[in-house]
């Protein structure tokens, strides 16, 4: 699946950003801090702001790109894959019910969870296990090899 077809709703650990100036960089730029247990700070100019992963933490709003993708893709989606979730936190817990009911929905999760019954009839397929293990198994069965950037 190409990156353009994936919407990481809660961001990605591959990028980091300064909370002061917003400068973004590759996560490898702070690995020394992570290994040493120190708080990474921005080294550009006089900013000195704290750097954090480009992920959405509990209580933070989702990126505008997530809402745009949901709205623009709703009529075009032909498969929904939900991975690694409790389906208990809004707004992402409502995505399953936002997608048209005729669209197949697959859950890949350590635990079987069910969407709210008033939003959805449930998942068509549940693949239970660690997300990485399930994806690697599927790729192996399909004869796909991981991309060099994986």
C-alpha positions in Angstrom: 0.0 0.0 0.0 1.5 3.3 -1.0 2.0 6.0 1.7 -0.6 8.2 -0.1 -3.3 5.7 0.7 -2.5 5.5 4.4 -3.7 8.1 6.9 -1.9 7.6 10.3 -4.6 9.1 12.4 -2.4 9.6 15.4 0.7 10.6 13.5 4.0 8.9 13.2 7.1 8.3 15.3 9.3 8.7 12.2 9.2 12.6 12.5 9.7 15.0 15.3 8.7 18.7 15.7 9.7 21.6 18.0 6.8 22.8 20.2 8.1 26.4 20.0 9.0 27.1 16.3 7.4 24.0 14.7 10.5 22.9 12.9 10.2 19.3 11.8 13.0 16.8 11.3 13.6 13.1 11.1 13.3 11.2 14.4 16.9 10.0 14.1 17.9 13.5 15.0 16.9 13.0 18.6 17.9 9.3 19.1 20.9 10.3 21.1 18.6 12.1 23.6 16.3 9.1 23.7 19.1 6.7 24.5 20.6 9.0 27.1 17.2 9.8 28.7 17.4 13.5 28.1 14.8 15.9 26.8 15.6 16.9 23.2 15.5 20.6 22.4 15.5 22.6 19.2 19.0 23.5 18.1 18.0 26.1 15.4 18.5 29.7 16.3 17.5 30.9 19.7 14.4 28.8 20.0 15.5 26.0 22.4 12.0 24.6 22.4 11.2 21.0 23.4 11.1 18.5 20.6 8.4 15.8 20.6 7.4 13.1 18.2 4.8 14.0 15.5 2.1 12.0 17.2 -1.2 13.0 18.8 -1.1 12.4 22.5 -4.3 11.9 24.6 -6.2 15.1 24.8 -4.6 16.7 21.8 -6.6 17.4 18.6 -6.1 15.2 15.6 -4.4 16.8 12.6 -6.6 18.6 10.1 -5.3 16.1 7.4 -7.3 13.3 9.2 -10.6 15.1 8.9 -9.9 16.1 5.3 -9.0 12.5 4.4 -12.1 11.1 6.0 -14.4 13.6 4.2 -12.7 13.2 0.8 -12.3 9.4 0.9 -15.7 8.5 2.3 -17.3 8.0 -1.1 -14.3 6.3 -2.6 -13.2 3.9 0.1 -13.4 0.2 -0.8 -11.8 -1.3 2.4 -11.3 -0.1 5.9 -8.5 -1.6 8.0 -8.5 -0.7 11.7 -5.4 -1.6 13.6 -4.2 -1.4 17.2 -7.2 0.2 19.0 -9.6 -0.1 21.9 -12.2 1.8 19.9 -13.1 3.6 23.1 -11.7 7.1 22.3 -13.5 9.6 20.2 -13.3 10.8 17.4 -11.6 7.8 15.9 -14.0 5.3 17.5 -16.7 6.7 15.3 -14.8 6.2 11.9 -16.2 2.7 11.6 -19.7 4.0 11.6 -18.8 6.9 9.3 -17.8 4.6 6.4 -20.7 3.3 4.3 -22.0 -0.1 5.6 -21.3 -1.9 2.3 -17.5 -1.3 2.6 -15.7 -4.3 4.1 -14.1 -3.6 7.5 -11.1 -5.5 8.8 -9.8 -5.4 12.4 -6.2 -6.3 13.1 -5.8 -6.1 16.8 -4.4 -7.9 19.9 -7.8 -8.1 21.3 -11.2 -8.4 19.6 -13.1 -5.2 20.0 -16.5 -4.2 18.7 -17.5 -0.8 17.3 -20.5 0.9 18.9 -23.5 -1.1 17.8 -25.5 2.1 16.9 -22.7 3.1 14.5 -21.8 -0.2 12.8 -22.8 -3.8 12.3 -19.3 -4.9 13.3 -16.2 -6.0 11.5 -16.4 -8.4 8.5 -13.0 -9.9 9.4 -11.1 -9.9 12.7 -7.4 -10.9 12.6 -6.3 -11.2 16.2 -2.7 -10.9 17.2 0.1 -8.3 17.3 -0.3 -5.9 14.4 3.3 -6.3 13.1 3.0 -10.1 13.3 -0.4 -10.2 11.5 0.8 -7.8 8.7 4.1 -9.8 8.3 2.0 -13.0 8.0 -0.3 -11.4 5.4 2.6 -10.1 3.4 4.3 -13.5 3.5 1.1 -15.2 2.3 0.6 -12.7 -0.5 4.2 -13.0 -1.6 5.0 -9.4 -0.8 8.3 -8.2 0.5 8.7 -5.2 2.8 9.7 -2.0 1.2 13.3 -0.8 1.7 12.0 2.0 3.9 10.3 -0.4 6.3 
